[in-house]
Amino acid sequence: MSTEILLPKLGFSMNEGTIAEWMVADGGDVKEGEPLYSLESEKSVEEIAAPASGKLKILKAAGEIYPVGTVIGEIA
């Protein structure tokens, strides 16, 4: 079973964010709790931890702006 990676809402007024960098390559192994990508909002840049362990499938590219709640990847 795979786990969807959703673009999180980091602040009350946040409606969208930019994936600044994926820290794991597409197809790479990830462990739950380890840094997965960095997310840039209007006010900050934060490292976001992996919600599960497994193989990463990147669905949305770094450097682009996406709405909160967008499925940006999967871990299977």
SULSULVEN-V759603 format. One record per run of one state. SS is the DSSP state (2 for helix, 1 for strand, 0 for the rest). FROM is the first residue (numbers start at 1). TO is the last residue. If there is no record, write none. Layout:
ss: <SS | SS>
from: <FROM | FROM>
to: <TO | TO>
//
This chain:
ss: <0 | 1 | 0 | 1 | 0 | 1 | 0 | 1 | 0 | 1 | 0 | 1 | 0 | 1 | 0 | 1 | 0>
from: <1 | 3 | 7 | 16 | 23 | 29 | 31 | 35 | 41 | 45 | 50 | 54 | 59 | 65 | 68 | 71 | 76>
to: <2 | 6 | 15 | 22 | 28 | 30 | 34 | 40 | 44 | 49 | 53 | 58 | 64 | 67 | 70 | 75 | 76>
//
